Amino acid sequence: MARTADHDARRRQIAAAVRQLVAEDGLDAVTVARVAKRAGFSVGLVQHYFPSKDALLLQTCRQVMADVNARVAERITEGVTDAQPISVVAFASLRELLPVDASRRGEYRVTRAFRGRALDNPDLAEVARATAAELRAQLAQAVTNGKECGEVKADTDAELASTRIAALVDGLADQLYQDPARRVGGHGIESVADRLLRTALDEVFTGECRQYRR
């Protein structure tokens, strides 16, 4: 048991080093030697756990997504505890995917580096596809739950709605990262992104949850 825990801890430490290097200097900065130095391990140990650069990036991306999912789970727990409508919980959860602070900008850079690398690697491409599909499935489930409680019209296509919202979030993330100081109509891009996301959710979650009616 202790040996497994040590093994997992080392993998996480190495992934954290990759994450820092990508966030600071991009994917080209990731070499086994630099990762080993940043993590405080030998080159041989890093190669023992991760025999290739793609393996390093895959583990790092998985760790980033685990961190994001943990924050999303917190938002969901808070929403349930506070008896919030599904639309409010969905907004808070989706906002965790947007690069609106230094930490999340680092996460964005890791995930985008991974997606770029996946264009030429079928194994990485499958992980990227599955990750995107999981987000759409979670959104579709939120829409379906909204139908059951009255927040969403019964004839709403959950798959279509989830695809549209996921595409919006993806595009907003790109714009927030590329030009965080941009202003649109006199407003900062972050506040504009919030408004666009709220509008998209409001167009789907048009009703009131029966569970919270008083």
Backbone as a chain_set.jsonl record, in Angstrom:
{"seq": "MARTADHDARRRQIAAAVRQLVAEDGLDAVTVARVAKRAGFSVGLVQHYFPSKDALLLQTCRQVMADVNARVAERITEGVTDAQPISVVAFASLRELLPVDASRRGEYRVTRAFRGRALDNPDLAEVARATAAELRAQLAQAVTNGKECGEVKADTDAELASTRIAALVDGLADQLYQDPARRVGGHGIESVADRLLRTALDEVFTGECRQYRR", "coords": {"N": [[0.826, -1.203, 0.0], [1.882, 1.311, 0.892], [3.947, 1.516, -0.899], [2.585, 1.791, -3.32], [1.324, 4.225, -2.846], [3.57, 5.91, -2.699], [4.483, 5.636, -5.302], [2.34, 6.795, -6.762], [2.466, 9.375, -5.732], [4.936, 10.27, -6.674], [4.477, 10.276, -9.419], [2.514, 12.264, -9.556], [4.009, 14.428, -8.674], [5.901, 14.682, -10.68], [4.181, 15.238, -12.829], [3.227, 17.69, -11.948], [5.511, 19.231, -12.232], [5.816, 19.234, -15.009], [3.506, 20.588, -15.671], [4.016, 23.146, -14.598], [6.207, 23.931, -16.185], [5.104, 23.958, -18.79], [3.105, 25.891, -18.434], [4.662, 28.121, -17.913], [6.557, 28.368, -20.039], [5.683, 27.023, -22.304], [5.113, 24.092, -24.439], [7.485, 23.342, -25.706], [9.388, 23.719, -23.806], [9.435, 21.513, -22.265], [11.45, 19.045, -21.409], [13.006, 15.941, -20.636], [15.177, 16.271, -18.934], [14.778, 18.877, -17.874], [12.309, 18.561, -16.64], [12.945, 16.633, -14.725], [14.768, 18.055, -13.138], [13.122, 20.134, -12.18], [11.236, 18.668, -10.754], [12.804, 17.472, -8.876], [13.932, 14.978, -9.124], [15.83, 12.187, -10.466], [16.933, 11.92, -13.897], [16.675, 9.334, -14.835], [14.684, 8.269, -13.162], [12.425, 9.754, -13.877], [12.176, 8.906, -16.538], [11.618, 6.266, -16.046], [9.015, 6.288, -15.097], [7.709, 7.711, -17.099], [8.057, 7.111, -20.3], [8.088, 8.681, -22.592], [7.644, 11.948, -24.132], [5.005, 12.414, -24.799], [3.712, 10.713, -23.018], [4.308, 11.974, -20.624], [2.895, 14.391, -21.011], [0.301, 13.452, -21.255], [-0.259, 12.382, -18.693], [-0.038, 14.723, -17.217], [-2.094, 16.302, -18.283], [-4.278, 14.76, -17.526], [-4.076, 15.084, -14.765], [-4.544, 17.808, -14.513], [-7.222, 17.915, -15.417], [-8.388, 16.375, -13.436], [-8.072, 18.074, -11.278], [-9.678, 20.22, -12.11], [-12.155, 18.915, -12.264], [-12.511, 18.328, -9.588], [-12.924, 20.858, -8.515], [-15.279, 21.527, -9.848], [-16.976, 19.611, -8.755], [-17.073, 20.601, -6.171], [-18.481, 23.0, -6.631], [-20.933, 21.942, -7.395], [-21.709, 20.567, -5.089], [-21.937, 22.74, -3.341], [-24.049, 24.052, -4.609], [-26.182, 22.234, -4.334], [-26.36, 22.119, -1.554], [-27.091, 24.759, -0.993], [-29.515, 24.842, -2.193], [-29.743, 25.653, -4.913], [-30.866, 26.559, -8.236], [-30.539, 24.422, -11.16], [-29.444, 25.751, -13.343], [-27.926, 27.787, -12.186], [-25.991, 26.344, -10.814], [-24.812, 25.092, -12.992], [-23.691, 27.291, -14.334], [-21.734, 28.177, -12.461], [-20.14, 25.91, -12.405], [-19.247, 25.615, -15.088], [-17.783, 27.915, -15.342], [-15.46, 27.294, -14.072], [-13.936, 26.233, -16.029], [-12.903, 28.273, -17.464], [-10.15, 30.414, -18.291], [-9.56, 32.504, -16.083], [-7.877, 33.359, -14.119], [-4.469, 33.255, -12.848], [-3.776, 30.568, -12.208], [-5.706, 29.037, -13.585], [-5.183, 29.875, -16.15], [-2.753, 28.667, -16.54], [-3.617, 26.004, -16.496], [-5.196, 26.005, -18.786], [-3.248, 26.361, -20.783], [-1.827, 23.97, -20.601], [-3.823, 22.067, -21.307], [-4.428, 22.904, -23.897], [-1.972, 22.568, -25.152], [-1.83, 19.83, -25.006], [-4.014, 19.112, -26.622], [-3.11, 20.089, -29.073], [-0.879, 18.457, -29.495], [-2.219, 16.086, -29.708], [-3.232, 16.057, -32.253], [-1.505, 14.733, -33.9], [-1.213, 12.287, -32.776], [-2.774, 9.348, -32.344], [-3.521, 7.992, -29.968], [-3.471, 9.969, -27.95], [-5.333, 11.633, -29.122], [-7.687, 10.182, -28.845], [-8.073, 10.277, -26.079], [-8.463, 13.042, -25.791], [-10.812, 13.313, -27.277], [-12.575, 11.746, -25.738], [-12.576, 13.186, -23.353], [-13.798, 15.615, -24.114], [-16.267, 14.588, -24.864], [-17.222, 13.697, -22.42], [-17.686, 16.085, -21.035], [-19.785, 17.145, -22.595], [-21.677, 15.165, -22.114], [-22.155, 15.48, -19.385], [-23.276, 18.032, -19.371], [-25.549, 17.52, -20.923], [-26.882, 15.796, -19.2], [-27.459, 17.561, -17.147], [-29.286, 19.214, -18.459], [-31.315, 17.345, -18.957], [-32.012, 16.702, -16.324], [-33.007, 19.174, -15.699], [-35.316, 19.207, -17.245], [-36.859, 17.381, -15.838], [-37.326, 18.674, -13.432], [-38.543, 20.997, -14.13], [-37.178, 23.255, -15.014], [-36.365, 23.247, -17.629], [-37.771, 23.136, -20.883], [-39.884, 20.477, -21.967], [-39.553, 19.529, -24.573], [-36.971, 20.108, -25.322], [-33.905, 19.495, -26.937], [-31.523, 17.72, -25.472], [-28.929, 16.889, -26.174], [-28.256, 18.571, -28.312], [-28.405, 21.062, -27.057], [-26.377, 20.797, -25.115], [-24.118, 20.506, -26.724], [-23.994, 22.987, -27.975], [-23.57, 24.74, -25.792], [-21.146, 23.747, -24.787], [-19.465, 24.303, -26.944], [-19.534, 27.075, -26.905], [-18.303, 27.642, -24.424], [-15.756, 26.639, -24.938], [-14.882, 28.369, -26.984], [-14.995, 30.837, -25.639], [-13.048, 30.418, -23.693], [-10.743, 30.355, -25.281], [-10.656, 33.031, -26.213], [-10.476, 34.495, -23.829], [-8.007, 33.678, -22.917], [-6.247, 34.412, -24.973], [-6.46, 37.209, -25.172], [-6.715, 38.72, -22.536], [-7.04, 41.326, -21.626], [-8.739, 42.558, -23.312], [-11.443, 44.665, -24.367], [-14.94, 44.806, -24.785], [-17.488, 46.514, -26.188], [-17.126, 48.423, -24.202], [-16.83, 46.925, -21.953], [-14.965, 44.644, -19.889], [-13.409, 41.633, -21.125], [-13.783, 39.403, -19.512], [-16.136, 39.892, -18.002], [-17.884, 40.092, -20.124], [-17.735, 37.495, -21.116], [-18.912, 36.12, -18.98], [-21.504, 37.141, -19.161], [-22.317, 36.236, -21.708], [-22.251, 33.483, -21.3], [-24.157, 33.173, -19.27], [-26.408, 34.025, -20.676], [-26.622, 32.054, -22.673], [-27.194, 29.809, -21.079], [-29.569, 30.673, -19.897], [-31.246, 30.621, -22.074], [-31.75, 27.987, -22.364], [-32.427, 26.95, -19.822], [-35.241, 27.826, -18.999], [-37.35, 27.823, -17.233], [-38.743, 27.455, -13.876], [-37.42, 25.691, -11.161], [-39.293, 23.127, -9.828], [-38.7, 21.91, -7.465], [-37.711, 23.827, -5.775], [-39.664, 25.667, -5.421], [-41.712, 27.759, -3.45]], "CA": [[0.0, 0.0, 0.0], [2.769, 2.465, 0.98], [4.707, 1.592, -2.15], [1.676, 2.339, -4.321], [1.143, 5.642, -2.523], [4.799, 6.59, -3.106], [4.474, 5.615, -6.766], [1.376, 7.799, -7.215], [2.955, 10.694, -5.328], [6.003, 10.649, -7.596], [3.851, 10.593, -10.706], [1.868, 13.574, -9.415], [5.06, 15.442, -8.557], [6.458, 14.861, -12.024], [3.152, 15.92, -13.621], [3.197, 19.08, -11.494], [6.669, 19.892, -12.835], [5.474, 19.453, -16.42], [2.477, 21.635, -15.688], [4.676, 24.427, -14.361], [7.033, 24.268, -17.34], [4.222, 24.313, -19.904], [2.448, 27.155, -18.103], [5.642, 29.213, -17.952], [7.313, 28.529, -21.284], [5.131, 26.264, -23.415], [5.441, 22.676, -24.559], [8.877, 23.153, -26.119], [10.245, 23.778, -22.61], [9.364, 20.228, -21.567], [12.419, 18.001, -21.706], [13.159, 15.05, -19.485], [16.16, 16.861, -18.021], [14.178, 20.013, -17.166], [11.256, 18.028, -15.766], [13.615, 15.976, -13.605], [15.323, 19.092, -12.273], [12.019, 20.837, -11.523], [10.569, 17.758, -9.816], [13.75, 17.037, -7.853], [14.216, 13.566, -9.327], [16.826, 11.901, -11.489], [16.405, 11.708, -15.242], [16.298, 7.927, -14.933], [13.41, 8.025, -12.481], [11.372, 10.314, -14.724], [12.009, 8.01, -17.685], [11.015, 5.037, -15.548], [7.561, 6.489, -15.006], [7.165, 8.261, -18.349], [9.07, 6.823, -21.315], [8.047, 9.608, -23.724], [7.082, 13.27, -23.872], [3.552, 12.28, -24.862], [3.269, 10.097, -21.769], [4.383, 13.048, -19.641], [1.818, 15.342, -21.249], [-0.955, 12.779, -20.977], [-0.441, 12.335, -17.244], [-0.231, 16.091, -16.745], [-3.44, 16.72, -18.673], [-5.209, 14.036, -16.657], [-4.027, 15.687, -13.446], [-5.243, 19.092, -14.628], [-8.66, 17.663, -15.487], [-8.807, 15.912, -12.112], [-8.179, 19.278, -10.446], [-10.869, 20.944, -12.561], [-13.331, 18.14, -11.856], [-12.667, 18.468, -8.138], [-13.534, 22.166, -8.279], [-16.656, 21.438, -10.319], [-17.707, 18.85, -7.736], [-17.308, 21.533, -5.064], [-19.552, 23.914, -7.024], [-22.178, 21.181, -7.379], [-22.044, 20.341, -3.681], [-22.408, 24.024, -2.816], [-25.358, 24.332, -5.187], [-27.169, 21.359, -3.712], [-26.482, 22.556, -0.16], [-27.783, 26.045, -0.961], [-30.774, 24.686, -2.933], [-29.69, 26.519, -6.083], [-31.362, 25.976, -9.488], [-29.528, 23.745, -11.965], [-28.781, 26.738, -14.199], [-26.935, 28.499, -11.372], [-24.908, 25.385, -10.574], [-24.134, 24.896, -14.281], [-22.859, 28.469, -14.591], [-20.575, 28.138, -11.571], [-19.294, 24.784, -12.803], [-18.619, 25.905, -16.371], [-16.816, 28.997, -15.159], [-14.196, 26.684, -13.658], [-13.2, 25.865, -17.239], [-12.424, 29.483, -18.135], [-8.866, 30.891, -17.76], [-9.796, 33.843, -15.56], [-6.827, 33.716, -13.168], [-3.167, 32.696, -13.23], [-3.788, 29.11, -12.118], [-6.508, 28.462, -14.663], [-4.483, 30.137, -17.41], [-1.785, 27.583, -16.649], [-4.362, 24.804, -16.88], [-5.587, 26.16, -20.192], [-2.091, 26.153, -21.651], [-1.543, 22.54, -20.594], [-4.831, 21.331, -22.07], [-4.304, 23.247, -25.312], [-0.767, 21.895, -25.642], [-2.217, 18.429, -25.154], [-4.862, 18.983, -27.805], [-2.272, 20.272, -30.25], [-0.082, 17.238, -29.646], [-3.135, 14.994, -30.057], [-3.508, 16.088, -33.688], [-0.599, 13.804, -34.585], [-1.061, 11.073, -31.972], [-4.108, 8.766, -32.203], [-3.824, 7.646, -28.574], [-3.8, 11.221, -27.287], [-6.557, 12.135, -29.74], [-8.814, 9.461, -28.253], [-8.273, 10.836, -24.741], [-9.045, 14.367, -25.985], [-12.203, 13.123, -27.705], [-13.351, 11.242, -24.603], [-12.709, 14.278, -22.393], [-14.82, 16.521, -24.631], [-17.543, 13.877, -24.818], [-17.657, 13.648, -21.029], [-18.262, 17.393, -20.715], [-21.094, 17.234, -23.25], [-22.587, 14.239, -21.428], [-22.53, 16.091, -18.114], [-24.203, 19.112, -19.684], [-26.808, 16.905, -21.364], [-27.555, 15.293, -18.006], [-27.997, 18.731, -16.445], [-30.487, 19.617, -19.195], [-32.324, 16.309, -18.689], [-32.485, 16.932, -14.956], [-33.827, 20.381, -15.748], [-36.644, 18.82, -17.748], [-37.583, 16.669, -14.79], [-37.722, 19.568, -12.334], [-39.312, 22.121, -14.642], [-36.351, 24.369, -15.465], [-36.15, 23.129, -19.07], [-38.951, 22.666, -21.602], [-39.85, 19.033, -22.194], [-39.15, 19.183, -25.94], [-35.597, 20.555, -25.577], [-32.941, 18.456, -27.319], [-30.43, 17.835, -24.502], [-27.634, 16.741, -26.841], [-28.01, 19.787, -29.077], [-28.138, 22.143, -26.102], [-25.066, 20.585, -24.48], [-23.094, 20.757, -27.739], [-23.913, 24.431, -28.175], [-22.969, 25.355, -24.609], [-19.747, 23.324, -24.73], [-18.746, 25.044, -27.98], [-19.403, 28.449, -26.427], [-17.288, 27.662, -23.372], [-14.459, 26.429, -25.583], [-14.524, 29.606, -27.67], [-14.749, 31.874, -24.641], [-11.753, 30.122, -23.077], [-9.713, 30.8, -26.224], [-10.58, 34.489, -26.254], [-10.005, 34.963, -22.53], [-6.569, 33.412, -22.811], [-5.482, 35.131, -25.996], [-6.48, 38.661, -24.98], [-7.459, 38.934, -21.29], [-7.279, 42.754, -21.384], [-9.642, 43.057, -24.348], [-12.72, 45.235, -23.951], [-15.996, 44.652, -25.79], [-18.592, 47.399, -25.834], [-16.83, 49.132, -22.977], [-16.754, 45.988, -20.832], [-13.866, 43.701, -19.938], [-13.761, 40.371, -21.766], [-14.251, 38.434, -18.521], [-17.544, 40.156, -17.709], [-18.62, 39.752, -21.343], [-17.818, 36.031, -21.151], [-19.929, 35.736, -17.996], [-22.831, 37.489, -19.679], [-22.643, 35.331, -22.815], [-22.513, 32.161, -20.74], [-25.464, 33.242, -18.591], [-27.446, 34.123, -21.707], [-26.762, 30.727, -23.287], [-27.875, 28.935, -20.117], [-30.941, 31.169, -19.727], [-32.021, 30.221, -23.244], [-32.08, 26.564, -22.186], [-33.115, 26.805, -18.53], [-36.202, 28.931, -19.079], [-38.395, 27.703, -16.231], [-38.409, 27.471, -12.459], [-37.34, 24.345, -10.608], [-40.4, 22.845, -8.905], [-38.155, 21.455, -6.2], [-37.4, 24.953, -4.909], [-40.802, 26.583, -5.297], [-42.212, 27.924, -2.076]], "C": [[0.866, 1.26, 0.0], [3.547, 2.645, -0.319], [3.857, 2.19, -3.265], [1.462, 3.828, -4.105], [2.36, 6.451, -2.947], [4.864, 6.712, -4.626], [3.552, 6.712, -7.297], [1.857, 9.209, -6.895], [4.056, 11.177, -6.27], [5.442, 11.042, -8.96], [3.191, 11.971, -10.652], [2.904, 14.691, -9.354], [5.694, 15.733, -9.911], [5.464, 15.614, -12.909], [3.064, 17.391, -13.233], [4.347, 19.866, -12.097], [6.408, 20.196, -14.303], [4.482, 20.603, -16.54], [3.101, 23.019, -15.513], [5.482, 24.868, -15.573], [6.187, 24.691, -18.532], [3.581, 25.671, -19.655], [3.402, 28.335, -18.244], [6.206, 29.461, -19.346], [6.789, 27.717, -22.463], [5.663, 24.841, -23.502], [6.897, 22.434, -24.931], [9.835, 23.154, -24.927], [10.314, 22.435, -21.889], [10.381, 19.254, -22.15], [12.554, 17.143, -20.459], [14.098, 15.668, -18.456], [15.543, 17.999, -17.206], [13.09, 19.549, -16.214], [11.884, 17.406, -14.526], [14.158, 17.009, -12.621], [14.224, 19.792, -11.502], [11.355, 19.958, -10.466], [11.482, 17.309, -8.687], [14.073, 15.563, -7.927], [15.343, 13.403, -10.348], [16.146, 11.733, -12.84], [15.919, 10.271, -15.391], [14.964, 7.629, -14.288], [12.246, 8.567, -13.303], [11.102, 9.402, -15.908], [11.403, 6.671, -17.277], [9.495, 5.15, -15.528], [6.946, 6.915, -16.339], [8.208, 8.114, -19.458], [9.091, 7.794, -22.492], [7.444, 10.945, -23.295], [5.559, 13.219, -23.899], [2.996, 11.668, -23.583], [3.291, 11.122, -20.635], [3.197, 14.0, -19.776], [0.459, 14.733, -20.939], [-1.245, 12.753, -19.481], [-0.732, 13.731, -16.681], [-1.629, 16.586, -17.071], [-4.488, 16.033, -17.807], [-5.246, 14.654, -15.257], [-4.734, 17.044, -13.442], [-6.75, 18.878, -14.624], [-9.192, 17.147, -14.156], [-8.977, 17.099, -11.172], [-9.432, 20.074, -10.811], [-12.131, 20.229, -12.091], [-13.586, 18.239, -10.36], [-13.321, 19.804, -7.806], [-14.991, 22.172, -8.731], [-17.516, 20.689, -9.304], [-18.012, 19.732, -6.525], [-18.455, 22.481, -5.387], [-20.905, 23.204, -6.98], [-22.64, 20.947, -5.947], [-22.578, 21.618, -3.048], [-23.809, 24.334, -3.317], [-26.465, 23.509, -4.554], [-27.426, 21.803, -2.269], [-27.296, 23.834, -0.048], [-29.104, 26.029, -1.722], [-30.836, 25.62, -4.139], [-30.275, 25.818, -7.307], [-30.208, 25.35, -10.279], [-28.762, 24.748, -12.82], [-27.692, 27.489, -13.444], [-25.728, 27.601, -11.115], [-24.112, 25.172, -11.864], [-23.222, 26.072, -14.601], [-21.586, 28.438, -13.748], [-19.602, 27.038, -11.98], [-18.54, 25.079, -14.095], [-17.582, 27.013, -16.261], [-15.459, 28.466, -14.687], [-13.332, 26.294, -14.853], [-12.576, 27.071, -17.933], [-11.137, 30.004, -17.484], [-8.957, 32.334, -17.259], [-8.812, 34.241, -14.457], [-5.552, 32.975, -13.56], [-3.165, 31.176, -13.232], [-4.542, 28.485, -13.281], [-5.937, 28.786, -16.041], [-3.4, 29.07, -17.629], [-2.449, 26.284, -17.068], [-4.748, 24.841, -18.353], [-4.415, 25.829, -21.112], [-1.715, 24.676, -21.722], [-2.53, 21.786, -21.484], [-4.754, 21.658, -23.56], [-3.048, 22.634, -25.917], [-1.064, 20.425, -25.895], [-3.042, 18.237, -26.419], [-4.067, 19.164, -29.09], [-1.438, 19.031, -30.539], [-0.953, 16.07, -30.13], [-3.455, 14.951, -31.549], [-2.669, 15.057, -34.44], [-0.391, 12.502, -33.821], [-2.432, 10.47, -31.708], [-4.484, 8.43, -30.757], [-4.222, 8.892, -27.777], [-5.111, 11.794, -27.824], [-7.792, 11.458, -29.139], [-9.106, 9.976, -26.854], [-8.929, 12.209, -24.845], [-10.511, 14.258, -26.383], [-13.081, 12.692, -26.537], [-13.579, 12.33, -23.555], [-13.801, 15.251, -22.825], [-16.205, 15.883, -24.566], [-18.102, 13.824, -23.403], [-18.277, 14.976, -20.61], [-19.65, 17.527, -21.334], [-22.11, 16.338, -22.553], [-23.054, 14.828, -20.096], [-23.518, 17.234, -18.325], [-25.566, 18.568, -20.114], [-27.593, 16.367, -20.175], [-28.163, 16.439, -17.2], [-29.284, 19.212, -17.12], [-31.627, 18.63, -18.938], [-32.888, 16.459, -17.279], [-33.373, 18.17, -14.892], [-35.22, 20.11, -16.291], [-37.489, 18.214, -16.64], [-38.079, 17.597, -13.688], [-38.462, 20.803, -12.815], [-38.492, 23.301, -15.122], [-36.194, 24.398, -16.98], [-37.422, 22.592, -19.717], [-38.788, 21.197, -21.995], [-39.347, 18.654, -23.582], [-37.728, 19.642, -26.296], [-34.69, 19.366, -25.892], [-31.707, 18.62, -26.432], [-29.066, 17.756, -25.167], [-27.269, 17.991, -27.629], [-27.657, 20.944, -28.149], [-26.752, 22.007, -25.483], [-23.935, 20.866, -25.461], [-22.896, 22.251, -27.941], [-23.209, 25.116, -27.002], [-21.489, 25.007, -24.511], [-18.911, 24.087, -25.752], [-18.533, 26.495, -27.549], [-18.303, 28.556, -25.376], [-15.895, 27.521, -23.968], [-13.977, 27.713, -26.265], [-14.217, 30.74, -26.706], [-13.387, 31.675, -23.972], [-10.615, 30.595, -23.972], [-9.545, 32.317, -26.177], [-10.075, 35.068, -24.938], [-8.502, 34.77, -22.385], [-5.77, 34.306, -23.755], [-5.392, 36.626, -25.711], [-7.274, 39.006, -23.722], [-7.764, 40.394, -20.994], [-8.265, 43.356, -22.385], [-10.927, 43.606, -23.747], [-13.697, 45.142, -25.109], [-17.176, 45.514, -25.364], [-18.388, 48.119, -24.518], [-16.7, 48.244, -21.753], [-15.553, 45.061, -21.002], [-14.321, 42.359, -20.481], [-14.263, 39.342, -20.758], [-15.726, 38.644, -18.196], [-18.414, 39.849, -18.917], [-18.801, 38.24, -21.446], [-18.883, 35.539, -20.174], [-21.331, 35.988, -18.54], [-23.254, 36.546, -20.807], [-22.983, 33.933, -22.3], [-23.867, 32.135, -20.034], [-26.599, 33.266, -19.607], [-27.699, 32.762, -22.345], [-27.507, 29.767, -22.365], [-29.327, 29.368, -19.925], [-31.839, 30.77, -20.89], [-32.433, 28.755, -23.184], [-32.9, 26.362, -20.92], [-34.088, 27.969, -18.366], [-37.252, 28.91, -17.977], [-37.881, 27.802, -14.806], [-38.434, 26.052, -11.921], [-38.456, 24.127, -9.591], [-39.906, 22.467, -7.512], [-37.954, 22.616, -5.213], [-38.535, 25.973, -4.828], [-41.309, 26.62, -3.871], [-43.67, 28.318, -2.106]], "O": [[0.628, 2.175, -0.788], [3.777, 3.765, -0.777], [4.342, 2.995, -4.06], [1.423, 4.603, -5.061], [2.22, 7.548, -3.489], [5.249, 7.75, -5.165], [3.94, 7.473, -8.183], [1.676, 10.129, -7.693], [4.103, 12.355, -6.623], [5.882, 12.016, -9.571], [3.301, 12.753, -11.597], [2.7, 15.767, -9.915], [5.986, 16.882, -10.243], [5.849, 16.518, -13.65], [2.852, 18.248, -14.091], [4.186, 21.037, -12.44], [6.736, 21.279, -14.788], [4.612, 21.472, -17.403], [2.735, 23.958, -16.221], [5.449, 26.039, -15.952], [6.508, 25.668, -19.209], [3.519, 26.507, -20.556], [2.993, 29.423, -18.648], [6.322, 30.605, -19.787], [7.405, 27.728, -23.528], [6.544, 24.441, -22.742], [7.483, 21.432, -24.52], [10.954, 22.652, -25.022], [11.151, 22.241, -21.008], [10.195, 18.714, -23.241], [12.245, 17.587, -19.354], [13.846, 15.599, -17.253], [15.754, 18.085, -15.996], [12.958, 20.076, -15.11], [11.415, 17.625, -13.409], [14.02, 16.849, -11.408], [14.363, 20.026, -10.301], [10.957, 20.446, -9.408], [11.011, 16.823, -7.66], [14.444, 14.953, -6.925], [15.749, 14.363, -11.004], [14.952, 11.445, -12.923], [14.879, 10.019, -15.999], [14.189, 6.824, -14.805], [11.204, 7.921, -13.414], [9.947, 9.147, -16.252], [10.744, 6.017, -18.085], [8.786, 4.216, -15.901], [5.822, 6.539, -16.669], [9.141, 8.913, -19.541], [10.009, 7.745, -23.31], [6.821, 11.054, -22.239], [4.897, 13.9, -23.116], [1.927, 12.063, -23.117], [2.398, 11.136, -19.787], [2.572, 14.371, -18.782], [-0.429, 15.411, -20.423], [-2.356, 13.07, -19.055], [-1.564, 13.894, -15.789], [-2.28, 17.215, -16.237], [-5.472, 16.654, -17.404], [-6.306, 14.74, -14.636], [-5.434, 17.386, -12.489], [-7.477, 19.572, -13.913], [-10.326, 17.448, -13.786], [-9.907, 17.133, -10.367], [-10.156, 20.544, -9.934], [-13.06, 20.858, -11.584], [-14.734, 18.234, -9.915], [-14.173, 19.878, -6.921], [-15.844, 22.76, -8.066], [-18.648, 21.085, -9.027], [-19.081, 19.623, -5.925], [-19.306, 22.745, -4.537], [-21.906, 23.794, -6.574], [-23.818, 21.11, -5.631], [-23.558, 21.584, -2.305], [-24.656, 24.816, -2.564], [-27.55, 24.019, -4.271], [-28.572, 21.854, -1.823], [-28.097, 23.986, 0.875], [-29.744, 27.068, -1.884], [-31.842, 26.292, -4.366], [-30.187, 24.594, -7.406], [-29.046, 25.708, -10.086], [-27.552, 24.606, -13.001], [-26.644, 27.792, -14.012], [-24.584, 28.048, -11.19], [-22.885, 25.082, -11.832], [-22.106, 25.88, -15.084], [-20.489, 28.65, -14.264], [-18.386, 27.217, -11.908], [-17.339, 24.824, -14.191], [-16.61, 27.035, -17.016], [-14.432, 29.115, -14.883], [-12.134, 26.052, -14.705], [-11.808, 26.914, -18.882], [-11.039, 30.036, -16.258], [-8.493, 33.263, -17.921], [-8.905, 35.343, -13.918], [-5.554, 32.167, -14.489], [-2.619, 30.555, -14.144], [-4.075, 27.522, -13.889], [-6.18, 28.051, -16.998], [-3.164, 28.631, -18.754], [-1.914, 25.544, -17.895], [-4.64, 23.844, -19.067], [-4.571, 25.106, -22.096], [-1.328, 24.184, -22.782], [-2.13, 20.969, -22.313], [-4.989, 20.786, -24.397], [-3.059, 22.222, -27.077], [-0.603, 19.848, -26.881], [-2.799, 17.312, -27.193], [-4.316, 18.478, -30.082], [-1.31, 18.61, -31.689], [-0.492, 15.191, -30.857], [-3.9, 13.922, -32.057], [-3.077, 14.568, -35.493], [0.486, 11.707, -34.159], [-3.195, 11.027, -30.918], [-5.644, 8.57, -30.371], [-5.193, 8.867, -27.021], [-5.901, 12.368, -27.073], [-8.823, 12.102, -28.949], [-10.271, 10.101, -26.477], [-9.844, 12.517, -24.082], [-11.353, 15.011, -25.893], [-14.188, 13.2, -26.36], [-14.644, 12.393, -22.94], [-14.629, 15.666, -22.014], [-17.191, 16.549, -24.252], [-19.315, 13.897, -23.208], [-19.287, 14.993, -19.906], [-20.586, 17.973, -20.671], [-23.276, 16.71, -22.416], [-24.22, 14.687, -19.728], [-24.474, 17.39, -17.565], [-26.606, 19.093, -19.717], [-28.819, 16.467, -20.138], [-29.25, 16.302, -16.639], [-30.249, 19.573, -16.447], [-32.77, 19.036, -18.726], [-34.096, 16.355, -17.07], [-34.349, 18.219, -14.145], [-36.194, 20.716, -15.845], [-38.681, 18.498, -16.521], [-39.12, 17.347, -13.08], [-38.958, 21.581, -12.0], [-39.067, 24.278, -15.602], [-35.921, 25.451, -17.556], [-38.074, 21.702, -19.172], [-37.688, 20.743, -22.312], [-38.776, 17.578, -23.758], [-37.331, 19.568, -27.459], [-34.712, 18.355, -25.19], [-30.931, 19.557, -26.619], [-28.143, 18.47, -24.776], [-26.117, 18.424, -27.62], [-26.732, 21.71, -28.418], [-26.033, 22.997, -25.344], [-22.901, 21.408, -25.07], [-21.767, 22.724, -28.064], [-22.351, 25.974, -27.205], [-20.667, 25.866, -24.191], [-17.778, 24.476, -25.464], [-17.475, 27.073, -27.801], [-17.468, 29.459, -25.435], [-14.963, 28.207, -23.549], [-12.813, 28.095, -26.138], [-13.287, 31.516, -26.928], [-12.664, 32.638, -23.718], [-9.637, 31.168, -23.491], [-8.425, 32.823, -26.109], [-9.319, 36.039, -24.942], [-7.813, 35.604, -21.797], [-4.749, 34.879, -23.376], [-4.362, 37.247, -25.978], [-8.386, 39.527, -23.819], [-8.655, 40.685, -20.195], [-8.585, 44.542, -22.303], [-11.435, 43.089, -22.753], [-13.337, 45.367, -26.264], [-17.787, 45.282, -24.32], [-19.347, 48.396, -23.798], [-16.487, 48.734, -20.644], [-15.17, 44.732, -22.125], [-15.481, 41.982, -20.321], [-15.085, 38.493, -21.106], [-16.486, 37.679, -18.122], [-19.55, 39.397, -18.767], [-19.872, 37.757, -21.813], [-19.665, 34.646, -20.501], [-22.227, 35.156, -18.398], [-24.403, 36.11, -20.86], [-23.895, 33.282, -22.809], [-24.633, 31.183, -20.186], [-27.624, 32.609, -19.423], [-28.848, 32.362, -22.537], [-28.354, 28.999, -22.819], [-30.215, 28.524, -19.803], [-33.046, 30.601, -20.72], [-33.36, 28.336, -23.878], [-33.934, 25.693, -20.935], [-33.799, 28.956, -17.69], [-37.976, 29.891, -17.803], [-36.736, 28.183, -14.565], [-39.366, 25.297, -12.194], [-38.553, 24.858, -8.606], [-40.596, 22.673, -6.514], [-38.014, 22.433, -3.998], [-38.371, 27.033, -4.224], [-41.321, 25.602, -3.178], [-44.281, 28.506, -1.054]]}, "num_chains": 1, "name": "protein.A"}
